[in-house]
Amino acid sequence: MGPVADQAIAALHFDLLFLGVHGISVEAGLSTPNLAEAETNRRLVQSARRVVVVADHTKWGTVGLSSFASLGQVDTLVTDSGLPQEARAEVSEHLRRLVVAGEPAEL
């Protein structure tokens, strides 16, 4: 994290980014309570062709101090079976793919 990392990341190109988050919601998108982390994550997302967010169900509805990406910038969310059906429906409206660990994958 920090200005040196941000500058280095801005010059890189990633095919696939796996990213953990503090919080995820329709309104705030991806967020964190740490401002420096938010800027670094923002640069990572901008430098990636595809973004996969890995977040257990407790992250849904949590909003940190700083948002760094919208749900529209995320290709896939990998989560657990604790994510409620209402949240799954909301996620499916905004993301290309939802993967729920332990459940059969949709083709």
Rosetta constraint file for C-alpha pairs under 8 A:
AtomPair CA 1 CA 5 HARMONIC 5.57 0.50
AtomPair CA 1 CA 6 HARMONIC 6.99 0.50
AtomPair CA 1 CA 36 HARMONIC 6.13 0.50
AtomPair CA 1 CA 37 HARMONIC 5.72 0.50
AtomPair CA 1 CA 40 HARMONIC 5.68 0.50
AtomPair CA 2 CA 6 HARMONIC 6.07 0.50
AtomPair CA 2 CA 36 HARMONIC 5.70 0.50
AtomPair CA 2 CA 37 HARMONIC 7.40 0.50
AtomPair CA 2 CA 39 HARMONIC 7.81 0.50
AtomPair CA 2 CA 40 HARMONIC 6.74 0.50
AtomPair CA 3 CA 7 HARMONIC 6.06 0.50
AtomPair CA 4 CA 8 HARMONIC 6.26 0.50
AtomPair CA 5 CA 9 HARMONIC 6.05 0.50
AtomPair CA 5 CA 40 HARMONIC 6.99 0.50
AtomPair CA 6 CA 10 HARMONIC 6.20 0.50
AtomPair CA 6 CA 39 HARMONIC 7.19 0.50
AtomPair CA 6 CA 40 HARMONIC 5.32 0.50
AtomPair CA 6 CA 43 HARMONIC 6.34 0.50
AtomPair CA 7 CA 11 HARMONIC 7.02 0.50
AtomPair CA 8 CA 12 HARMONIC 6.98 0.50
AtomPair CA 9 CA 40 HARMONIC 7.93 0.50
AtomPair CA 9 CA 43 HARMONIC 6.33 0.50
AtomPair CA 9 CA 44 HARMONIC 6.44 0.50
AtomPair CA 9 CA 47 HARMONIC 7.24 0.50
AtomPair CA 10 CA 43 HARMONIC 6.08 0.50
AtomPair CA 10 CA 44 HARMONIC 7.70 0.50
AtomPair CA 10 CA 47 HARMONIC 6.62 0.50
AtomPair CA 12 CA 47 HARMONIC 6.37 0.50
AtomPair CA 13 CA 47 HARMONIC 5.12 0.50
AtomPair CA 13 CA 48 HARMONIC 6.03 0.50
AtomPair CA 13 CA 49 HARMONIC 7.77 0.50
AtomPair CA 14 CA 47 HARMONIC 5.95 0.50
AtomPair CA 14 CA 48 HARMONIC 4.49 0.50
AtomPair CA 14 CA 49 HARMONIC 6.24 0.50
AtomPair CA 14 CA 50 HARMONIC 8.00 0.50
AtomPair CA 15 CA 48 HARMONIC 5.70 0.50
AtomPair CA 15 CA 49 HARMONIC 5.02 0.50
AtomPair CA 15 CA 50 HARMONIC 6.20 0.50
AtomPair CA 16 CA 48 HARMONIC 6.01 0.50
AtomPair CA 16 CA 49 HARMONIC 6.15 0.50
AtomPair CA 16 CA 50 HARMONIC 4.91 0.50
AtomPair CA 16 CA 51 HARMONIC 6.04 0.50
AtomPair CA 16 CA 52 HARMONIC 7.44 0.50
AtomPair CA 17 CA 44 HARMONIC 7.60 0.50
AtomPair CA 17 CA 45 HARMONIC 7.39 0.50
AtomPair CA 17 CA 48 HARMONIC 6.05 0.50
AtomPair CA 17 CA 49 HARMONIC 7.90 0.50
AtomPair CA 17 CA 50 HARMONIC 6.26 0.50
AtomPair CA 17 CA 51 HARMONIC 4.91 0.50
AtomPair CA 17 CA 52 HARMONIC 5.98 0.50
AtomPair CA 18 CA 51 HARMONIC 6.23 0.50
AtomPair CA 18 CA 52 HARMONIC 4.83 0.50
AtomPair CA 18 CA 53 HARMONIC 5.84 0.50
AtomPair CA 18 CA 54 HARMONIC 6.94 0.50
AtomPair CA 19 CA 51 HARMONIC 7.39 0.50
AtomPair CA 19 CA 52 HARMONIC 6.24 0.50
AtomPair CA 19 CA 53 HARMONIC 4.87 0.50
AtomPair CA 19 CA 54 HARMONIC 6.02 0.50
AtomPair CA 20 CA 53 HARMONIC 5.79 0.50
AtomPair CA 20 CA 54 HARMONIC 5.08 0.50
AtomPair CA 20 CA 55 HARMONIC 5.99 0.50
AtomPair CA 21 CA 30 HARMONIC 6.58 0.50
AtomPair CA 21 CA 31 HARMONIC 6.63 0.50
AtomPair CA 21 CA 32 HARMONIC 6.73 0.50
AtomPair CA 21 CA 53 HARMONIC 7.25 0.50
AtomPair CA 21 CA 54 HARMONIC 7.30 0.50
AtomPair CA 21 CA 55 HARMONIC 6.38 0.50
AtomPair CA 21 CA 59 HARMONIC 7.49 0.50
AtomPair CA 22 CA 30 HARMONIC 7.68 0.50
AtomPair CA 22 CA 31 HARMONIC 6.07 0.50
AtomPair CA 22 CA 32 HARMONIC 5.06 0.50
AtomPair CA 22 CA 33 HARMONIC 7.46 0.50
AtomPair CA 22 CA 59 HARMONIC 6.28 0.50
AtomPair CA 22 CA 62 HARMONIC 7.33 0.50
AtomPair CA 22 CA 63 HARMONIC 7.69 0.50
AtomPair CA 22 CA 64 HARMONIC 6.70 0.50
AtomPair CA 23 CA 29 HARMONIC 7.96 0.50
AtomPair CA 23 CA 30 HARMONIC 5.87 0.50
AtomPair CA 23 CA 31 HARMONIC 5.17 0.50
AtomPair CA 23 CA 32 HARMONIC 6.38 0.50
AtomPair CA 23 CA 59 HARMONIC 4.71 0.50
AtomPair CA 23 CA 60 HARMONIC 6.22 0.50
AtomPair CA 23 CA 61 HARMONIC 6.76 0.50
AtomPair CA 23 CA 62 HARMONIC 4.46 0.50
AtomPair CA 23 CA 63 HARMONIC 5.10 0.50
AtomPair CA 23 CA 64 HARMONIC 6.05 0.50
AtomPair CA 24 CA 28 HARMONIC 7.00 0.50
AtomPair CA 24 CA 29 HARMONIC 5.35 0.50
AtomPair CA 24 CA 30 HARMONIC 4.69 0.50
AtomPair CA 24 CA 31 HARMONIC 6.32 0.50
AtomPair CA 24 CA 59 HARMONIC 5.86 0.50
AtomPair CA 24 CA 60 HARMONIC 5.06 0.50
AtomPair CA 24 CA 61 HARMONIC 5.91 0.50
AtomPair CA 24 CA 62 HARMONIC 5.90 0.50
AtomPair CA 24 CA 63 HARMONIC 6.49 0.50
AtomPair CA 25 CA 29 HARMONIC 4.97 0.50
AtomPair CA 25 CA 30 HARMONIC 6.81 0.50
AtomPair CA 25 CA 60 HARMONIC 5.86 0.50
AtomPair CA 25 CA 61 HARMONIC 4.92 0.50
AtomPair CA 25 CA 62 HARMONIC 6.66 0.50
AtomPair CA 25 CA 63 HARMONIC 6.89 0.50
AtomPair CA 25 CA 71 HARMONIC 7.86 0.50
AtomPair CA 26 CA 70 HARMONIC 7.96 0.50
AtomPair CA 26 CA 71 HARMONIC 6.72 0.50
AtomPair CA 26 CA 90 HARMONIC 7.44 0.50
AtomPair CA 26 CA 91 HARMONIC 7.73 0.50
AtomPair CA 28 CA 63 HARMONIC 6.53 0.50
AtomPair CA 28 CA 67 HARMONIC 6.04 0.50
AtomPair CA 28 CA 70 HARMONIC 6.96 0.50
AtomPair CA 29 CA 67 HARMONIC 6.49 0.50
AtomPair CA 29 CA 68 HARMONIC 7.55 0.50
AtomPair CA 29 CA 69 HARMONIC 5.77 0.50
AtomPair CA 29 CA 70 HARMONIC 4.28 0.50
AtomPair CA 29 CA 71 HARMONIC 5.05 0.50
AtomPair CA 30 CA 63 HARMONIC 7.84 0.50
AtomPair CA 30 CA 67 HARMONIC 5.59 0.50
AtomPair CA 30 CA 68 HARMONIC 5.88 0.50
AtomPair CA 30 CA 69 HARMONIC 5.25 0.50
AtomPair CA 30 CA 70 HARMONIC 6.20 0.50
AtomPair CA 30 CA 71 HARMONIC 6.99 0.50
AtomPair CA 31 CA 38 HARMONIC 7.10 0.50
AtomPair CA 31 CA 63 HARMONIC 5.95 0.50
AtomPair CA 31 CA 64 HARMONIC 4.94 0.50
AtomPair CA 31 CA 65 HARMONIC 6.92 0.50
AtomPair CA 31 CA 66 HARMONIC 5.41 0.50
AtomPair CA 31 CA 67 HARMONIC 4.11 0.50
AtomPair CA 31 CA 68 HARMONIC 5.82 0.50
AtomPair CA 31 CA 69 HARMONIC 7.42 0.50
AtomPair CA 32 CA 37 HARMONIC 7.19 0.50
AtomPair CA 32 CA 38 HARMONIC 6.14 0.50
AtomPair CA 32 CA 63 HARMONIC 7.30 0.50
AtomPair CA 32 CA 64 HARMONIC 4.40 0.50
AtomPair CA 32 CA 65 HARMONIC 5.98 0.50
AtomPair CA 32 CA 66 HARMONIC 5.52 0.50
AtomPair CA 32 CA 67 HARMONIC 6.55 0.50
AtomPair CA 32 CA 68 HARMONIC 7.85 0.50
AtomPair CA 33 CA 38 HARMONIC 7.96 0.50
AtomPair CA 33 CA 64 HARMONIC 4.53 0.50
AtomPair CA 33 CA 65 HARMONIC 4.49 0.50
AtomPair CA 33 CA 66 HARMONIC 6.01 0.50
AtomPair CA 34 CA 38 HARMONIC 6.19 0.50
AtomPair CA 34 CA 65 HARMONIC 7.10 0.50
AtomPair CA 34 CA 66 HARMONIC 7.06 0.50
AtomPair CA 35 CA 39 HARMONIC 6.48 0.50
AtomPair CA 35 CA 65 HARMONIC 7.60 0.50
AtomPair CA 35 CA 66 HARMONIC 6.19 0.50
AtomPair CA 36 CA 40 HARMONIC 6.41 0.50
AtomPair CA 37 CA 41 HARMONIC 5.98 0.50
AtomPair CA 38 CA 42 HARMONIC 5.98 0.50
AtomPair CA 38 CA 66 HARMONIC 6.27 0.50
AtomPair CA 38 CA 67 HARMONIC 6.76 0.50
AtomPair CA 38 CA 68 HARMONIC 5.37 0.50
AtomPair CA 39 CA 43 HARMONIC 6.35 0.50
AtomPair CA 39 CA 68 HARMONIC 6.85 0.50
AtomPair CA 40 CA 44 HARMONIC 6.30 0.50
AtomPair CA 41 CA 45 HARMONIC 6.15 0.50
AtomPair CA 41 CA 68 HARMONIC 6.51 0.50
AtomPair CA 42 CA 46 HARMONIC 6.23 0.50
AtomPair CA 42 CA 68 HARMONIC 4.96 0.50
AtomPair CA 42 CA 69 HARMONIC 6.40 0.50
AtomPair CA 43 CA 47 HARMONIC 6.15 0.50
AtomPair CA 44 CA 48 HARMONIC 6.36 0.50
AtomPair CA 45 CA 51 HARMONIC 6.69 0.50
AtomPair CA 45 CA 69 HARMONIC 7.31 0.50
AtomPair CA 45 CA 73 HARMONIC 7.62 0.50
AtomPair CA 50 CA 74 HARMONIC 7.28 0.50
AtomPair CA 50 CA 75 HARMONIC 6.01 0.50
AtomPair CA 51 CA 73 HARMONIC 7.22 0.50
AtomPair CA 51 CA 74 HARMONIC 5.10 0.50
AtomPair CA 51 CA 75 HARMONIC 5.32 0.50
AtomPair CA 51 CA 76 HARMONIC 6.61 0.50
AtomPair CA 52 CA 74 HARMONIC 6.35 0.50
AtomPair CA 52 CA 75 HARMONIC 5.94 0.50
AtomPair CA 52 CA 76 HARMONIC 4.71 0.50
AtomPair CA 52 CA 77 HARMONIC 5.81 0.50
AtomPair CA 52 CA 78 HARMONIC 7.20 0.50
AtomPair CA 53 CA 74 HARMONIC 7.04 0.50
AtomPair CA 53 CA 76 HARMONIC 6.27 0.50
AtomPair CA 53 CA 77 HARMONIC 4.85 0.50
AtomPair CA 53 CA 78 HARMONIC 6.12 0.50
AtomPair CA 54 CA 77 HARMONIC 6.00 0.50
AtomPair CA 54 CA 78 HARMONIC 4.79 0.50
AtomPair CA 54 CA 79 HARMONIC 6.10 0.50
AtomPair CA 55 CA 59 HARMONIC 6.14 0.50
AtomPair CA 55 CA 77 HARMONIC 7.31 0.50
AtomPair CA 55 CA 78 HARMONIC 6.32 0.50
AtomPair CA 55 CA 79 HARMONIC 5.22 0.50
AtomPair CA 55 CA 80 HARMONIC 7.88 0.50
AtomPair CA 56 CA 60 HARMONIC 7.76 0.50
AtomPair CA 56 CA 78 HARMONIC 7.79 0.50
AtomPair CA 56 CA 79 HARMONIC 4.77 0.50
AtomPair CA 56 CA 80 HARMONIC 5.42 0.50
AtomPair CA 56 CA 82 HARMONIC 7.74 0.50
AtomPair CA 56 CA 83 HARMONIC 7.68 0.50
AtomPair CA 57 CA 79 HARMONIC 6.22 0.50
AtomPair CA 57 CA 80 HARMONIC 6.03 0.50
AtomPair CA 57 CA 81 HARMONIC 7.52 0.50
AtomPair CA 57 CA 82 HARMONIC 5.44 0.50
AtomPair CA 57 CA 83 HARMONIC 4.63 0.50
AtomPair CA 57 CA 84 HARMONIC 7.96 0.50
AtomPair CA 58 CA 62 HARMONIC 7.64 0.50
AtomPair CA 58 CA 83 HARMONIC 7.82 0.50
AtomPair CA 60 CA 83 HARMONIC 7.65 0.50
AtomPair CA 60 CA 87 HARMONIC 7.65 0.50
AtomPair CA 69 CA 73 HARMONIC 6.36 0.50
AtomPair CA 70 CA 74 HARMONIC 7.33 0.50
AtomPair CA 71 CA 94 HARMONIC 6.02 0.50
AtomPair CA 71 CA 95 HARMONIC 6.54 0.50
AtomPair CA 72 CA 94 HARMONIC 5.85 0.50
AtomPair CA 72 CA 95 HARMONIC 6.31 0.50
AtomPair CA 74 CA 95 HARMONIC 6.22 0.50
AtomPair CA 74 CA 96 HARMONIC 7.79 0.50
AtomPair CA 75 CA 95 HARMONIC 5.69 0.50
AtomPair CA 75 CA 96 HARMONIC 5.24 0.50
AtomPair CA 75 CA 97 HARMONIC 6.29 0.50
AtomPair CA 76 CA 95 HARMONIC 6.30 0.50
AtomPair CA 76 CA 96 HARMONIC 6.11 0.50
AtomPair CA 76 CA 97 HARMONIC 4.65 0.50
AtomPair CA 76 CA 98 HARMONIC 5.68 0.50
AtomPair CA 76 CA 99 HARMONIC 7.22 0.50
AtomPair CA 77 CA 95 HARMONIC 7.54 0.50
AtomPair CA 77 CA 97 HARMONIC 6.53 0.50
AtomPair CA 77 CA 98 HARMONIC 5.02 0.50
AtomPair CA 77 CA 99 HARMONIC 6.08 0.50
AtomPair CA 78 CA 98 HARMONIC 6.21 0.50
AtomPair CA 78 CA 99 HARMONIC 4.70 0.50
AtomPair CA 78 CA 100 HARMONIC 5.90 0.50
AtomPair CA 78 CA 101 HARMONIC 7.06 0.50
AtomPair CA 79 CA 83 HARMONIC 7.29 0.50
AtomPair CA 79 CA 98 HARMONIC 7.83 0.50
AtomPair CA 79 CA 99 HARMONIC 6.35 0.50
AtomPair CA 79 CA 100 HARMONIC 5.08 0.50
AtomPair CA 79 CA 101 HARMONIC 6.14 0.50
AtomPair CA 80 CA 100 HARMONIC 5.13 0.50
AtomPair CA 80 CA 101 HARMONIC 5.05 0.50
AtomPair CA 80 CA 102 HARMONIC 7.44 0.50
AtomPair CA 81 CA 100 HARMONIC 5.85 0.50
AtomPair CA 81 CA 101 HARMONIC 6.53 0.50
AtomPair CA 81 CA 102 HARMONIC 7.18 0.50
AtomPair CA 81 CA 103 HARMONIC 7.50 0.50
AtomPair CA 83 CA 87 HARMONIC 6.44 0.50
AtomPair CA 83 CA 88 HARMONIC 6.66 0.50
AtomPair CA 84 CA 88 HARMONIC 6.31 0.50
AtomPair CA 85 CA 89 HARMONIC 6.21 0.50
AtomPair CA 86 CA 90 HARMONIC 6.38 0.50
AtomPair CA 87 CA 91 HARMONIC 6.07 0.50
AtomPair CA 88 CA 92 HARMONIC 6.05 0.50
AtomPair CA 88 CA 98 HARMONIC 7.76 0.50
AtomPair CA 89 CA 93 HARMONIC 6.49 0.50
AtomPair CA 90 CA 94 HARMONIC 6.88 0.50
AtomPair CA 91 CA 95 HARMONIC 5.91 0.50
AtomPair CA 91 CA 98 HARMONIC 7.28 0.50
AtomPair CA 92 CA 96 HARMONIC 7.01 0.50
AtomPair CA 92 CA 97 HARMONIC 6.91 0.50
AtomPair CA 92 CA 98 HARMONIC 6.65 0.50
AtomPair CA 99 CA 105 HARMONIC 6.54 0.50
AtomPair CA 100 CA 104 HARMONIC 7.90 0.50
AtomPair CA 100 CA 105 HARMONIC 7.56 0.50
